[in-house]
Amino acid sequence: MEKQTCLYDRHVALGALMSPFGGFIMPIQYSNITDEHNAVRQHCGVFDVSHMGEVRITGPDAERYVQHIFTNDVAGAPVGQIYYGMMLYPNGGTVDDLLVYKMGENDFFLVINAANIDKDVAWMKEHTAGFDIKLDHQSDYYGQLAVQGPEAEAVVEEVLGIPCSELKFYTAKVAAVPSALAAVPDGFPSGQIIISRTGYTGEDGFEIYGSHEFTQKAWDKLIESGRCKPCGLGCRDTLRFEVGLPLYGDELSADISPVMAGLSMFCKLDKEEFIGKEALVEQKANGVPQKLVGIELADKAIPRHGYPVLNTDGEVVGEVTTGYHCLSVDKSVCMALVKTEFAKLDTPLAVQIRKKVFPGTVVKKKFYDKHYKK
Amino acid sequence: MAKFEEGLRYSESHEYIRVEGEYGFVGISDYAQHALGNVVYVDMPEVDDEVTAGEEFGAVESVKAASDLISPVSGTVVEVNEALEDKPELLNEDAFANWIIKVQLSDKSELENLMDAKAYEAFCAE
């Protein structure tokens, strides 16, 4: 049985198409994916991302522990800084990709993928030996909204009354709940929210973590304002795909390391140690058998997850991880995991779509430029 | 609200056929285009391809997913609707005016296995 987020009733009332995702029943679209996609690219959209998981790590060894399980380097980071990176298996395969928020000295807030919550929390707990930390799994307490698009800053400040213009890209702060959204204290974490300038769309935007009651009130305000379109996971996927952001389960998995996925920049091999470091060092030195590439097709046919990728001799040399008819640039494109010898830019490759084979070319994985406000 | 045009025959996989003499024009129903949402690509067979009742002959793709097209009849493709190559959204604008393939029927008795508009509307309401 799938879980519901604290906004489930609101999605149903808005007539959303609901579908299971990552153990939750989530809105896929409210009107249609194209309109919602364009709203985020051009104006502002709000997503219920309350399905994401949250873990708080505190205690004297919190930083050393995060350094141990996380590929990016948080040493000496300023409070409020956010890092993207992965947790890895010793063989370099990916447990999950996640955000790490530094909330204070030896105080970190980890945001993980919904589908991986149980696995990730178990993995974290397995690796606490020798660290004096407190690991607090808080997924059930937090709701989360993502307000995304070029107008997001104005919407958050003017509609929600939460000052955010001073927040730099990939930073966060704790904020008081604005009085207009304040409610009877509803338990954890009462009276405070976390807001960050982050997102998963390639546009400027904010992610806001708060209690269920806060999340419901903030959602209602945003929808009632008319300045913010409700957006489902359908366009969240087309938006993140276009700008080359990976989705765990497609571009990263237990079998796909960050080196294979082209995400080495988030793995700091000059760090003293982290789980999986030796495997990545070996992969960097000796190469990997497969790499993630972008492929642009000449035709409009749409490559989908799992479709075979062929070389010019018709041999299968890889598989599509995500593909769409890219809404912002009107081209059929995909990300695909292919044998490394076929991963060079401009290599001619083809995708088999049902019975036909459609020729294409290896291109950069970013099909549309990000518009972050840094 | 979906429209259910009279005079056509419908399949359970939501294709329709408009029969004119020895030929049938096959497309997707208005109910199907509603359910699919924005159509962004139509994968069509070639002229002279054989199609078989109950078997896949192409696909209609929305942003999110591909849906197989299942032929309601057997026969030979004599024409494909090339307008859909550049304007797949025509299926959303008017699914009944924009057929996908024209088939020379090899067995008209297959039409008896299909639903009329009333039966199809009841089927969709289930």
Interface residues (C-beta under 8 A of the other chain):
Chain A: I28 Q29 N32 I33 T34 G234 T238 K300 A301 I302 R304 Y324 H325 L327 S332 I353 R354 K356
Chain B: G37 N38 V40 Y41 D43 E56 A59 E61 S62 V63 K64 A65 A66 E85 P88
